[in-house]
Amino acid sequence: MLSLFRMLPVFLWLFASFQPLSAQYAEQINVARNLFATFVHQNQIPGAAISVAVRGEIVWSHGIGLADLEQGVPVDPSKTLFRVGSVSKPFTAFVLARFVDLGKIDLDAPIQRYVPDFPIKKYSFTLRQLGGHLAGIRHYRGNEFENTRYFPSVREGLSLFLEDSLMHEPGTRYLYSSYGWNLLSLALENAAGKPFLDLVEEEVFQRIGMASTHADVNQQIIPYRARFYEKYKDRTTWIIRNANYVDNSYKWAGGGFLSTTEDLLRFAQAHSGNWFLSDRILRELFTPQRTKDGKSTDYGIGWESGTYLGEPWMGHSGGSVGGVTQLIIFPQKGVSVAVLTNLSPVDYQGVHRKIASLFFPQTIPAK
């Protein structure tokens, strides 16, 4: 806890005041507000939140619609908790990076060093390959994405894929796998000697100051948790209904957390500079890995990357039952954007990138 209190003044400076920069971006905010409202309307989203930070300061935070349609609860971007889906992977990557910095984890060690009882497969693979979706661990099958079974431990959750063969020789191709991150989280548990959820709470949420980010535990009363909805087509009409019941205990590390847009920007800012992580491990997280034939995967360790309008970005999307998330950082422009919704599916069509670009230096908003 000492490190949290040491960093608290930094975050008070970074996030307490909206006025200085927000006043400079009044025109950009107006354009962004209209873009976001159109996006929400076109997708028939019950509730959505967006926050934008420039140079570490949140300049615009906005909620539209309802977090709970039946109770009429409006969205509050500082409080409403949405499912973040695969944005949980960068949370896990932060713990992994901390352990690498502390010498507790070797990214290039075989998985059996940290999970000795993991079955020997045809090929061995490393933690780095797990974190970059190169290990050959499969993704969801059938209705696993809508799992309703409660798993009391990370180890028990591995039973869904533990005995399956690898999909390919590790390193030969990119295959997105949330289950690979579940296995990675057990390696972290074993290296630390404590449960994964405790690790994330201590190493990420408390350290950074993300007081509104939690595991999506169904059995717990979690204030401000949104209701979740799905959209389906009945002949020619789109219908909004309550999302099916799911239990995300089988995949905390790969897609099991709740958060707010403002907390997601706190998390993004923690990767600017070396306050929490060394420059060396930050490069490891953000630099795309390559397959054995030299092709870039556009994915480092828990972070996607690309370019937009010639500007490099890193980030992650997240798809959940009843929610779709976008978190994006433009490091050279000092702009970060987080968007959360309580509906699935949702087609963003790049609106998060468009809104981010409005806040680039010397950008003149389109009329």
N, C-alpha and C positions, 0 to 999 in steps of 0.2 A: 504493500500500500504506500510505502514511502515514495516510490517513483511517481505514483499518481499525484500525490500532493506536491511534489516538486514541479510536475508539469502543469498543474492546474492554472497557475498564473499565465502560462503561455496560451492555453486555450481560452481563458477569459479574454485575453487580448485579441485572439483570432476570431472569436465567435460571439462575443457579448454585444457588440455594437453593429447595427445594420446601417446606420445613418451615413458615415463618411463616404463610402464607395457607392452605396445604393443611390444616393442623390446624383451621382455622376452618370448613372446608367438608367435614368428615368425613361429615355426614349427606347433603349434596348428592352427594358422590362415591359413596356407597353406592347411592343411587337411580340415578345416572347409570350406574354399573357394571351394574346390573340391566337398565336400558333398552338399553344397548349390547350386552350379551350376548344379549338377546332379538332385537335387530335382526340380529346376526351369525348366530344360529341359524336364524331364519326365512328368511334369504336364502341359507343354506347356503354362507357365505363361508369359504373355506379360511383366510385370514388377514386381519386388520384391525387398525388402530391408531387411537387417538384421543388428542388432547391438548387441554387447556382452559387458557386463561390468563385471569387476572383482574388488571386494573390492571398489566399488563405482566409478571406473574409466572406461570409455569406451575404450576398448583395440582394438576393431575391429568394423568398420562400413562400410557396403558394399551395393551397389546397382547393380542390374542386369536388363538389358532390358529397356523397355520404359514405361514411365508413360502415354504416349499418342501415340498410334500407328500411327494415321493419321498425327500428327504434328511432329513425330520423336523426342519427348522430352525424354531424358534419365532420369532414376530414380536417385534421389539424396537422400540418407538416412537422411540427415539433413534438407531437404526441402520438399520432395514429400509427399503430404497428401493423405493417404489411408483411407478408411472406416475401423474403428476398431470394428464394430459390438458390441458384448456383452462385450468387454473390457470396454465399457461405464459403465457397472455395478460397477466395482471397483472405477471408478471416483465418481459415486453417493455414494458408500459406504464411501468414504473419507469424503464427506460432512456430511453424517450421523454420522460418527465417531467424527468429529469435534463438532457437535451439542451435542452429548452425553457427550463429555469432558466438554463442556461449560454449561451443565445442561439444554439445550434447548429441549432435546428429551429424552424420556424414552423408551428404546427398548421394554419393556414388557407391555407398555400401549396398550389398544385396538386402532384400527385404528380410531375409531370415536372421540377419544380425539383430533386428529389433522385434521381429515376430517369429521366434524360433519354431513355433509349431505350425507356421503357414506351410501348406503342402508343397512339396517339391514338384515343379512343373517341368515340361520339356525344356524350357529355357528359364534362366534366372533374369531378374530385372532389379533395377535400383530405385531408390526413393525419388531421384531426379526424374526418372522415366515415369513413375507413377504420377508425379506432380505435373508432368507435361503431356499426359494422355498418350504415352508411347509404350506402356508396359504390356499391352495386349489384354488387360482386364476388360471384361464385357461391360456394357451399359444395361439399362433396364430391358426386360423382356415381358411380353404379355401385359398383364395389368399391374406389374410391380410398382409403376409410378403412382398408383392409387392404393398403395398398401394400407391396410387397416389394422394390422397386427402391431401390438406394442412390443418393442425389444428393450429389455431392461439394461442392456450393455452394448457397447460398440462391438465387442467380440461376438455376441449372439446375432447381431445384425449381419455379420459376415456370412452366416449360414446360407444366405440367399445365393451366393456365388462361389463360396469357398472351394468347392470340389470341381468347379467347371474348368475346362481346358482354356488356355490362352487363345485369343482370337487370331494372333499372329506372332511372329518372332519379335520380341521387344526391340524397339528402335527402327523397325522397317516401315511402319506407317503410323499415322495419327488416328486414333480412335477414341472419341470423347467418352469418358467413363466416370460417372459419379461414384460408382463402386470402388474405383481405384483410390479415390479420396477417402472413402471409408476405411480402407486398409491402411492408408497413410496415417489416419487419425489414431489407429491402434498402435502403430509404431511410435507415435508421439506419446501416447499413454504409457507405453512400456518404458520409453526413455526417461520420462518424468516420474513414473511411479504414482500417478494420480489420474482420475477420470478425465476424459477429453473435455467434457463440458466445464469442469473446474479450470482446466488449462486455458480455454478460450476466455472464460470470465476474467481470470487473473492476468493473462498475458496480453489480451487484446482489449476487452471492454473496459476494465478498470484502469489499465495503463493509459489508454487513449482518452478516456472520459466519455465512453458511449453508454450513458446511463439508461438509454431507451432501447437497447438491443438485447434480445433474449432468445433462448431456445424455444421453439414452438411446441411446448409440452402441453398436450391436450388436457391432462389431468389438473393442471395448475390454473388458478385464477390469475390472469395477466391483464392488468389495467390497460385500456386503450387498444386492445387487440381488435382489429377490424373483423367484420364478417367477410366471408369469401364467396365469390360468385363465378358461375360459368355461363358462357354464351353458346347456344346451339341453334341450329336452323330447323324450324318446323315448316316444311314445304318452302315457302318464299319469305317467311318472317323469322327474324332473329329474336330469340327468347332469352331473357336473363333469368337464371334460377340459382338457388343456393348450390354451392359446389358440393360434390360428394365428400363424405367424411374420409379423411386420410390421417394416418399416424406417421409422422416424419422421424420417429425414433430410429429407424433403420438407416438414416443418412444425415445425421447432424452435420458432418464435415462437408458433405457434398451439396446439401440443400435444405437444411433444417432450421434456419433462424428467422426471427422477426426483427424488423428495424424501422426507423424513420428515415426520411430523406436527409434530415439534418445530421443524424448520427452517421449516415453513410459518407457525408462530406467530411466529417471529423476523421473518419477512417481514411478517406482519400488523402487528406492533408498530412496524416501521419507518415505518408510515403514521400513527402517533400522534404529534402534534407535528411540528415542522419541523426535526428533526435532519438529515434527508437531503433533503427536498423542501420547497419554499416553500409557505406556506399557499395562495398563489394557484393553484399547479399542483395541489395536493391537491384543491382545490375543482373544478378542471377534470376530474380523474380520476373523482370521485365523483358529480358532478351529472349526472343523466340528461339526455341529449340529446333533442331534439324533431324530429319530422318537419316538413316545410314547412307542414302544416296544424295544427301546434301540439300534436300528440299526443306524450306522453312515451313514450320507448322503455324506460324503467326500466334504462338502460345508459348509463354515462358513457364513459370511455375505458379499457377493460379491466376494468371493474368493474360487476357487476350491483348493483341496489339494490331495497329494498322495505321492508315493515314486518311485524313479527310481534308479536302481543300489544300492538299500539300502539307498538312500539319500532322505530325505523329501523335498518336493517342494510345493509351492503354486503358483497359477497363474490363467489365464483365457484364453479361446479361444473366438473367435468372428467370426460369420458367417454373411456376408452381401450380398446384391445383388451386385455382382462385387467385392468381396473381402473376404479373410479369414485371420484371425489374430491369432498369438500365443504370449502370454506374460508369461514367467515362471521365477520364482525366486528359487534358491537353497540357502536358508539362511545360512546353516552351512558351505557351500563351498564359500559363498560370490560371487556367479555367477548369473547373470541375462541375459536373452536373449529375444529379441523382434523381431518378423518377421511379415512383412506386404506384402500383394499381392493385385493386382488389377484384380483378376480373381476369379470366383466361378463356380463350386465347386473346391476345392483343397484338396487332401489327403496328409496330412503332414507325415503320417507314423512315427511319433516321431522324425523327423529330428531335431526339435528344442531342444529336450532333448539330442539327440546324440551330437549335436554341443556344448551344454552347458557342457556336461561331459568332453569334450576335455580340458576345462579350469579349471577343478578341480585341486587342488594342487596335485603335483606328478603324474599327468596323463601323460602317454607316448602315444602319438597319434598312432593310427593304420596306418600302411603303405598302 
